[in-house]
Amino acid sequence: MRNFISVQNVPDIVALLNKAIHIKQNPSEYSVIGKGKTIGLLFMNPSLRTRMSTQRAAYNLGMNVMTVNLDKDSWQLEFGDGAVMNGSTSEHIKEAAGVISQYCDIVGLRSFPGLIDREKDYNEEIFNAFLANLSVPLISLESATLHPLQSFADMITIKEHHRSEQRPKVVLTWAPHIKPLPQAVSNSFAEWSIASGAELVIAHPKGYELDEKFTKGASLITHNQSEALQDADFVYVKNWSSYTDYGAMPEVKENWLLNKSKMELTKQAKIMHCLPVRRNVELSDELIDDPSVSLIQQQAGNRVIAAQTILTEILKEL
């Protein structure tokens, strides 16, 4: 594995999941594979779990870690070819990426979408600029359209907690929010679930359809949350803004807050959420705080295992 941008970079998802479980059970097995290597973590947006879990994973492998908040700690970057830099940008990605490649053996990048220009966001202009100009591997710490480390951790969590020989029924259900959020986590969860062989059902109000590029292969996409929840094994709760009316929040009159009574439709399903979660907006306290139902903290813990597994795969090729 050279770069880790999406599930498309994974040649064998079953093998990767098995390796993650092995690493979790044998955490020190690869403790020196990263000795003498440095990862640079570049953040253009806020982060808690991604930052801390990736740092912890790198330390577990013996790596050095350098973290830069590109929106605060560095010069403002220019990404356009042929740009006349007589405005607010001070450094071009070509020079910046060249320098970073000399200091780091691997780079992790986090960059959210603007939610204004869909074409720009879905073309992944920032990530592609880094890919074109870095000479070292790149790991996505969340891009405009995808969050692969989160989704890998989600698949690890499902693998650990699925108790049947049958493939799990996994429901991705939209949830309310106070502001428009990206589709990245939802896109990524959908494509990883489909790639891993789960029976994926997606439920959302009208106007919140996701890009078919990421949902093709889902067993069902419905506007009826109750229909989706029927006999579910896992319920993933996430808000996202409109893809069609890009970045908008079409009015929703129905009650999409997931609560205990709705969970009675499931097959004693476990709930999942990537965090941060708006309590009693996206999910009720009674579900978040019920250890017999919630896998939210387990997901967060598996973020370290996901990052450690991917770093191990990349480091063995350096």
C-alpha positions in Angstrom: 0.0 0.0 0.0 1.4 3.4 -1.1 -1.4 5.8 -0.2 -4.5 5.5 1.9 -7.2 7.7 0.6 -10.2 5.4 0.3 -11.2 1.7 0.5 -10.1 1.6 -3.2 -6.5 1.5 -1.9 -7.2 -1.7 0.0 -6.5 -4.8 -2.1 -8.1 -7.3 0.3 -10.5 -5.8 3.0 -10.9 -9.2 4.7 -7.2 -9.6 5.1 -6.8 -6.0 6.4 -9.6 -6.5 9.0 -8.0 -9.7 10.1 -4.6 -8.0 10.4 -6.2 -5.2 12.5 -7.7 -7.8 14.9 -4.3 -9.4 15.1 -2.6 -6.1 15.9 -5.2 -5.3 18.6 -4.4 -8.7 20.2 -0.6 -8.3 19.8 -0.1 -4.5 20.1 3.7 -4.7 20.5 4.4 -7.0 17.5 5.4 -4.1 15.2 6.7 -1.7 17.8 10.0 -1.0 16.0 8.8 -1.1 12.3 8.7 2.7 12.4 12.0 3.3 14.1 13.8 6.2 12.5 10.7 7.2 10.4 8.7 10.4 10.8 5.1 11.1 10.1 3.9 14.6 9.5 0.3 15.2 10.5 -1.2 18.3 8.7 -4.5 19.6 9.9 -6.5 22.3 8.0 -9.5 21.7 10.3 -10.2 20.8 14.0 -9.6 17.3 15.2 -9.7 15.3 18.5 -9.9 11.5 17.8 -8.1 11.6 14.5 -5.2 13.6 15.8 -4.8 11.7 19.0 -5.4 8.2 17.6 -2.9 8.7 14.7 -0.3 10.1 17.0 -0.7 7.2 19.4 -0.6 4.7 16.6 2.6 6.2 15.3 4.2 6.2 18.7 3.2 2.5 19.1 5.2 1.7 16.0 8.3 3.7 17.1 7.8 6.6 14.8 8.5 10.3 15.3 5.5 12.6 14.9 5.4 16.2 13.8 2.0 18.0 13.8 1.2 21.2 12.0 -2.1 23.1 12.0 -2.0 24.5 8.5 -4.7 27.0 9.2 -2.8 28.5 12.1 0.9 27.5 12.2 2.0 27.9 8.6 1.9 30.2 5.6 -1.4 30.2 3.7 -1.1 27.9 0.8 -1.9 28.5 -2.9 -3.1 25.5 -4.9 -3.8 27.0 -8.3 -1.5 26.3 -11.3 -0.2 29.5 -12.9 -1.4 31.6 -9.9 -0.2 35.1 -9.6 0.5 35.2 -5.9 -0.1 38.9 -5.2 -2.9 38.2 -2.7 -3.3 36.5 0.6 -1.5 33.2 -0.2 2.2 33.2 0.7 3.4 29.7 -0.4 2.5 27.4 -3.2 1.7 23.7 -2.7 4.6 22.8 -5.0 7.2 24.3 -2.7 5.4 23.3 0.5 5.0 19.7 -0.5 8.6 19.5 -1.6 9.8 20.7 1.7 7.4 18.4 3.7 8.6 15.4 1.7 12.1 16.0 2.8 11.2 16.2 6.5 8.7 13.3 6.6 8.5 9.7 5.5 4.7 9.7 5.6 2.2 12.5 5.5 -1.3 12.5 7.0 -3.7 15.3 5.8 -7.1 16.5 7.1 -9.1 19.0 5.0 -12.9 19.5 5.1 -15.0 20.6 2.2 -16.2 24.2 1.8 -19.8 22.9 1.2 -20.2 25.7 -1.4 -18.8 24.4 -4.7 -19.6 20.7 -5.1 -17.5 20.2 -8.1 -14.4 21.6 -6.3 -15.0 19.5 -3.2 -15.8 16.3 -5.0 -12.8 16.7 -7.3 -10.7 16.6 -4.1 -8.6 19.5 -5.3 -6.6 19.9 -2.1 -5.9 16.2 -1.7 -5.0 15.8 -5.3 -2.6 18.8 -5.1 -0.8 17.1 -2.3 -0.7 13.8 -4.1 0.7 15.4 -7.2 3.5 17.2 -5.3 4.5 15.0 -2.4 7.1 12.3 -3.0 6.1 10.3 0.1 3.0 8.3 0.9 -0.2 10.2 1.9 -2.8 9.1 4.4 -6.3 10.7 4.5 -7.2 12.0 8.0 -10.5 13.0 6.4 -11.0 14.7 3.0 -13.8 16.6 1.4 -15.7 13.4 0.5 -14.3 10.6 2.6 -13.0 9.6 6.1 -11.4 6.2 5.5 -9.6 5.8 8.9 -13.0 6.3 10.6 -14.7 3.8 8.4 -11.9 1.2 8.8 -12.3 1.6 12.6 -16.1 1.1 12.2 -15.6 -2.1 10.2 -13.2 -3.4 12.9 -15.9 -2.6 15.5 -18.6 -4.4 13.6 -16.3 -7.5 13.0 -15.6 -7.6 16.8 -19.3 -7.4 17.8 -21.2 -9.4 15.2 -22.2 -12.7 16.7 -23.9 -14.4 13.7 -22.5 -16.4 10.8 -24.8 -14.4 8.5 -23.7 -11.1 7.1 -24.7 -8.2 9.4 -27.6 -5.9 8.5 -26.1 -2.4 9.0 -28.3 0.7 8.9 -26.9 4.1 8.1 -29.5 6.6 9.3 -29.5 10.3 8.9 -29.9 12.4 12.1 -30.8 16.0 12.7 -28.2 18.7 13.4 -28.0 22.4 14.0 -25.7 23.1 11.0 -24.8 21.6 7.7 -22.2 18.9 7.9 -20.1 17.2 5.1 -21.1 13.9 3.6 -17.6 12.4 4.1 -18.3 10.0 7.0 -21.5 8.8 5.4 -20.0 8.3 2.0 -17.0 6.5 3.4 -19.1 4.3 5.8 -21.4 3.3 2.9 -18.5 2.2 0.6 -16.6 0.4 3.3 -19.8 -1.4 4.4 -20.6 -2.5 0.9 -17.0 -3.6 0.2 -16.9 -5.6 3.4 -20.0 -7.6 2.4 -22.5 -6.2 4.9 -26.2 -5.8 4.1 -26.3 -2.0 4.0 -29.5 -0.1 4.4 -29.5 3.7 4.2 -32.3 5.8 5.6 -32.7 9.6 5.1 -35.3 12.2 4.5 -36.1 13.4 1.0 -33.5 15.8 -0.2 -30.6 14.1 1.6 -29.6 11.6 -1.0 -25.9 10.7 -1.1 -23.7 10.5 -4.2 -24.6 7.2 -5.9 -20.9 6.7 -6.5 -20.6 5.7 -2.8 -24.0 4.0 -2.3 -24.1 1.7 -5.3 -24.5 -1.8 -4.0 -26.6 -0.9 -0.9 -29.4 -3.3 -0.3 -32.0 -0.6 0.3 -32.2 3.2 0.3 -35.4 4.5 1.9 -37.0 7.6 3.3 -38.7 5.5 6.0 -36.5 5.1 9.1 -38.8 2.5 10.7 -38.5 0.3 7.5 -34.8 0.6 7.6 -34.4 -0.3 11.3 -36.4 -3.5 11.0 -34.2 -6.5 12.2 -31.0 -4.4 12.0 -27.8 -5.7 13.8 -26.0 -2.3 13.8 -27.4 1.2 13.5 -24.9 4.0 12.5 -26.2 7.5 13.2 -24.9 10.4 11.3 -26.0 13.8 10.0 -25.1 15.1 6.6 -26.1 18.0 4.5 -27.7 17.8 1.0 -25.6 16.5 -1.9 -28.1 17.5 -4.6 -28.8 21.0 -3.2 -25.2 21.1 -2.1 -24.5 22.1 1.5 -28.2 22.9 2.1 -30.4 21.6 4.9 -33.8 20.9 3.4 -36.6 21.1 6.0 -37.4 17.9 7.7 -40.8 17.7 9.5 -40.6 14.1 10.7 -38.8 13.0 13.9 -35.5 11.4 12.9 -33.9 11.5 16.4 -33.0 7.9 17.2 -34.3 6.8 20.6 -34.9 3.6 22.6 -38.5 3.0 21.3 -37.3 3.1 17.7 -34.6 0.6 18.6 -37.2 -2.0 19.5 -37.7 -2.5 15.7 -34.1 -3.9 15.5 -32.6 -7.2 16.3 -31.2 -5.9 19.6 -28.9 -3.8 17.5 -25.9 -1.9 18.6 -25.7 1.8 17.9 -22.6 3.6 16.4 -21.6 7.2 15.9 -18.2 8.7 14.8 -18.3 11.5 17.4 -18.6 14.3 18.2 -22.3 13.8 18.9 -25.0 16.4 19.7 -26.8 14.8 22.6 -30.6 14.7 22.3 -30.3 16.2 18.8 -28.8 13.3 16.9 -29.0 10.7 19.6 -30.8 10.4 22.9 -28.9 10.2 26.2 -30.6 6.9 27.0 -28.9 5.3 24.0 -25.5 7.0 24.2 -25.1 6.1 27.9 -26.4 2.5 27.7 -23.3 0.2 27.5 -25.5 -2.7 26.4 -26.4 -0.8 23.3 -23.7 1.8 22.5 -20.5 0.9 20.7 -19.5 4.5 20.4 -16.5 4.4 22.8 -15.3 1.1 21.2 -15.3 2.8 17.8 -13.2 5.6 19.2 -10.7 3.1 20.7 -10.4 1.3 17.4 -9.3 4.5 15.7 -5.8 3.7 17.1 -5.9 0.2 15.7 -7.1 1.4 12.3 -4.3 3.9 12.1 -1.7 1.5 13.4 -2.7 -1.1 10.8 -2.5 1.3 7.9 0.8 2.7 9.0 2.2 -0.8 9.3 1.1 -1.6 5.8 2.7 1.5 4.4 5.9 1.3 6.5 6.7 -2.3 5.3 6.9 -0.9 1.8 9.3 1.9 2.6 
